[in-house]
Amino acid sequence: MPTPTRDLTPRAVAAWRARSQRLWGEPLATPLDAFEHLGAVQSQEYQPSKLTPAMRAAADGDGLVHAGVGAVDAAIEEGLVVRTHVLRPTWHTVPAKDLRMMLTASADRIQQVAATQYRNVGLDAGELARGDEALAALTAGGRHVTREEAAEALAEAGIADPTGGRLIHLLFHAELESRICSGTPRDGKQTYANFDERVPAGAIGKDEAVRELAHRFFASRGPATVKDFTRWATLKVADAKAAVDELKLGGSGLRELRYDDRVFYYEGERPEPEDGGPVVDFVQGFDEMLCSYTDSKDLVLHHSVSRALFPDRPRFNSAILLDGQVIGNWKAAVKKDRVVIETWRVRGFTAAEIAALRRGADRLRAWYGSPEMEIGLDHA
């Protein structure tokens, strides 16, 4: 039984997570290193999602404080990372070399969860299997096809009405069955490529895959709970607990602590308390600082404000973090000579917090490649 950790606070947990995720501290060398550290980056909003690995990688251009979008694009275009459906049933960008492991760990469970969705759009097992074969054949030989081209091929294969939700679910099923994954974008459009031609070969057993996924999660996101992990990866609790137990016994470096009546797991050493003034980060709306902690979400929202004051639907999708916890939202509009950044916070800021907000906004300005910025300040 882990000993309760009485000196931890919500702010300290958030700061610890920011360092585990490499949002703070020594940056990783490249966005690819950031992808490999995090394992998976939630990416249903394609362009904004590139900010997640960039913020965790070293500056690679004049005026930048972290990596630019070009380095992220290069990893995508070279196929070093792929954008596909894995883990929770949404888009994620993952290192190509890790995709088989992640699908082995979670695909069967996701398919079980998705069975109702397939029935709701009228797809039976036979149609899904024919769709898988048609899409694998279409992408063979290095062809990277658009969604429209995939729909045409599915129709030619005898799949009725491969449009709308039916098309989305046919592509989704084929991704989870390791038949297709993302290809090189074409004219800004997502394409699909043959899985076996795009993803390095290498068999891995289910138990080993779950253990590796658990190691990756707690090393990059700790301290976090088992339920955080199971919901992040769509796993059965029993499978997740077994993986955690094996990691503890196997000398992996996985440690545990008790805080607020929950057991949290992590790897490495607890960081020293943060010195200096407040830190504000502008992150995309599905950054891993937000999406990794379903069970301990109470530690994601800023501790200085009652949860009841956070709106059910944020005014803007992207999030403002104050000392690692969500305090508000932002959006940006790029103009010819400046970027206009609108902000909304659930409470007013002190003078020091406003200064930190401006520093965070200036990092965002550099990311957008704009010489000037204009900030709108609003709060509840």
N, C-alpha and C positions, 0 to 999 in steps of 0.2 A: 504494500500500500504506500503510495507516494506521500511524503510529508507535505502538509499545506505550506504554500509559499506566501508568507504574510506581508512581505515588503513589496509585492507586485501591485501595480495600479493599472487601470485601463490604458492610461497614456504610456506606461512602460511596456505593456504588451504590444501596443500598436507600434512603438518605436522598434521593439525587438523584431516584429514581423517585417517592418520596412527594411531592416538590415538583412534579415534572412532572404528576403526577396531581391536584395541588391538595389532597391530603390534608393537607399542611403548607403553611404560608405564607399569603399573602393569599387569603382565601376568595373564591369567585365570588359574584356578587350573588344568584343564585337557584338552586334545584335545576334549573330548565330550562337555565340556563347550564352547570351541571355536566354534565347529560346531553349538551349540545352539545359540550362540551370532550372528554368521554370518547368520544363517538360511540355507544357501546353499553354497557349495564350488564347483566351476566348476572343473570337474574331468575327462575330456576325456583322459588325460594322467594319468593313474591310479597311478603308483608309484610316480611320481613327485607331484601329487596333495596332497599327504599326508603331504608335507612340509607346506601347508597353515595352517591347524589347529595346527600343531606342533609348528610353530614359534610364535603362540599366546598363548601358554600354558607353565606352569612352568616346569623347568628342572626336570627330573625324573630319571637321571642316572649320573654316575660319568663323569665329563668332559664336560657335556652338558650345554648349556646356555638356552635351551628350551627343550620341550618334545622330546622324541625319537620316532622312527618309530614304535616300539613295542606297545606303548600306542595307537597309531592310529589304528594299525592292530587289537588290542583287541576290540576296539569299533566296527569295521567292522565285525569281526568274531562273536561277541556276538549279532549282529543285532541291536545294539543301534543306528547305522546309516546305511543307505542303499544308494547304488549307483544306480541311475536310471535316466530316462529322465523326466525332469520336468523344469518348467520355460522356459528359452530359450531352443529350441529343441536340447539339447546336454546333455551329462552326467553331473549330479550333485550328490554329496554326501550330504545327508540331515539327520537330526535326524528323526528316525522312527516315533516318536510321532507327528512330524510336517508335514509328507508327505500328509496326507489327506487334511489338510488345504491348502497346496501349490497347489495340484491338483484341488481342488475345485475352487481356485482363477484363475487358468491359463489354465487348461487342455482343456476346450472347445475352447478357442481362439487358442491354439497351434494346435488342430485338424483341425480347419479351415485353418490355415496357411499351414498345412501339406497335405491338400487334393490334391494339385497338385502333390506332391511327390508320393502319393499313386497311382494316375492315371498314372504317368510316369513309374512306375514299374508294371503296369497292375493289381493292386489290387482294386477290387470293394468292396462296402459296405458288400455284402454277404460273400465274402472270409475273410474280416477283422473280421467280427462277428464270423465266424466259427473258425478262428484262435484264437480269444480271448477265446472261450469256450474250445478249445483243450488245450491251454496252462494253463488255470485255472485248468482243470481236471488233467493234467499231473503233476502239482506241488502240488496237494492236498495231505493231509496226511503227510506233512513235507518233501516232496521230493525237493531237490535242484538239478536242472538239468543244464547241460552244453548247449551251443548253438547247438552242434551237436545232443544232445538228443532231444532238442526242435524241430530241423528240422525233425528228424525221426517221431516224434509224429504228426507234422503238415502234413507230407506226408501221414501218415496213416489216418488222418482225411479228406483226399481228397483235400488238398490244393496243387495245381499244382506248381512244381518247388520251394519249400521253401528253396532257397539257395540265396547267394549273397545279392543284394539289396532288393529282395523280403523278405528274411528272416529277415533282419535288420528292415524293416518297419513293418512286422508282430509283432515282439517283441516290437518295439517302440509303436505301436498302443495299444497293450495289457497293456503296462506300463501306458500309459495315461488314459486307461479305468479302472485302478485300479484292474487289474486281476493278474498281476505279478509284482515283483520288484526283486532287487538283493538278492541272497542267500549268504551262506558262501562260500568264494572262495575255489576251489578244485584244488590242484596242480598248483596254480598260475593262474587258469582260473576263469573268471567270471561265476557265476551260477545264475539261476533264481529260485525264490521261490514264493509260493502262497501269494498274496498281503494280503488277510484277515487274514492269519495265521502269517504274519510277521509284520504287521502294526497295532498298537493299534486302537481299535474301537473308534468311536466318530464322530457324525454328526456335520456339521457346514454349515451355509448358505453362499451363494456366497458373499454377501456384507460384512459379518463379516470376511470371509476369506481374502478378498482384504484389509480390514482395518488392520488385523493382519499382513499381509505381508508388508504393507506400514510401519507400526510401526517398524517391524523388520529391514526393509531396512534403514530407516532414522536414527534409533538408532545406527546401526552398521556401517553405511557408510556416514553419514552426515559430512559436508554439501554436498547435492546432489540435483539435479533438479527433477521435476516431470517426465520429459522425460528420465532422467537416470533411474528412477524407472520403467516406462512403458516398456522400452526396455530390462531392466534386467529381468522383469517378463512376457514379452509378453502380456501386457494388453492394452485394449483400453484406450486412453487418458482420455475420459470422466469418466471411472470407477476409474482410478487412482486419478483424480482430486477430485471426490466425496469422496473417502476414505481420502485423505489429508484434505479436508474441514471438514469432520466429526471428524478427529483426533484433528484438531485445536480447534473445538468447544467443544469437549468432555473432555478437560482438560488432554489430554494424555502427555503434555509436549512438543509437537511438536512446534518448533519455525521456523521463517523464516528470511532471510536477503536478501538484494539485492546487488549483486556484478557483475560487468562487464556486466550490462544490463540483468542479469538473476536473477530469484528468486531461492534461495537455501533453503532447509529445513534440520533441524537437531534436535536432542534431547540433553538434558544436557547443560552444560556450555561450552562456548568457552575456550579452553585450553590457558594457559599462553604461551607467546612466548618462543620458544626453546632456551635454553642456550647451550653453549659449541660449539664444532667443528662439522664438517660434520658427517653425519650418512650414511652408505652404507648398504643396505640389499640385499641379494641374494634371489630372490623369484622365484617360478615356473612360467612358461610362461602364465598360466591362473589364477594367483593369483587374489584375489578379489580387490586388489589395482589397477589392470589394467582393469578387466572385468566389473566392476560395473558402469562405467561412460562413456557410449557411447555418451551422449549429451555433457558432459563437458570433453571430452577426451583431449582438449587442456590443461587442468590443470594436466593431467597425465604425459605428456611429459615434460622433464626438461625445465624450463623457460629460461635457459642461452643459449639455442641453438635453432636456427630457425627450425621450423617444417619441412621445406624443406630438412634439412640435415639428418633427420631420414629416413633410408631406408624403402622401401615398404615391403620388406621381411627381417626380422632381420637375422644377420649371425648365431646366435644361438637362440633357442626358449625361454629359460629362461631369466629373466630380472634382470638387476642391477638397483636398486633404489638409487639415491643420494638425501638425504633429502626428501624422499617420492615420488620422481618423476623419471620416466624412463630416464636413461642416457646411457644404453647399454645392453649387453646380455652376457650370460655365458653358459658354458656346463662343465660337470665334467665326468671324467673317473676314475673309482676306480681300482687302481693297487694293487699288493700284499702288498706293504709296504707304499703306499701313495695314495693320491687322486690328480689327475692332473686337475686343474681348468683353463680353457681357458676363457679369458675375452676380450670383444671388446666394446669400448665406442665411442660415436659420437664426443667426443672431448677429449683432454688431461686433466689430473688431476693435481691439485696442490699437493704439498708435503703432506699437511694435508688430502686431499682427497685420495691420495694413501695410507696413513696410515689407513684411515677409510675403504678403500677397503680391505686391508689385514685383518683388524679385522673382517669384514663381511665374508671374505673367511675362516677365522679360525673357525667361528661359523658353516660354512658349512662343514668344515673338521670334526668337532666333530659329526655333524649329520650323516655323512657317516661312522663314527666309525673308521677313519683312524688316525694313529699316526703322519703322516707327510703330508704336502701338497706342491704342486708345482704350481705356478701361472704363467700363460702366460698373458702378458700385451700388448694389441694392441688397437689402436684407429685410427679414421679417420684422 
